[in-house]
């Protein structure tokens, strides 16, 4: 299991963003230039060949996408028995966290407008992925 105290060569981890059944996602920065990054890694300390291939494929696919709604991928780096995927950090928060800060959707007109702007942006991004034969789970 990964700890925020773990040393990912060249990076400083500052907070956990996501802890799922297969992956962990952290926010941090690159030590050489203080570039804010998001670091994703496999939760399994001994990933299967299939898990490693899927993770590598995610990097290969996202590395070549250039669309405003898609986070840029910087690098795929070896870490322990697997990899870490280093991506751009634009300072975003999860939709559930946003909803908690903003209150009920539709509670105030400006909240509904913000919600619809986010929903339209997500739909446009998924449409872009669909037209590039990429399925987002």
Buried (B, 14 or more C-beta within 10 A) or exposed (E): EBEEEEEBEEBBBEEEBEEEEEBBBBBBBBEEEEBEBBBBBBBBEEBEEEBBEEBBEBBEBBBEBEEEBBBEBBBBBEBBEBBBBBBBBEEEEEEEEBBEEBEEBEEEEEBBEBBEEEEEEEEEBBEBBEEEEEEEE
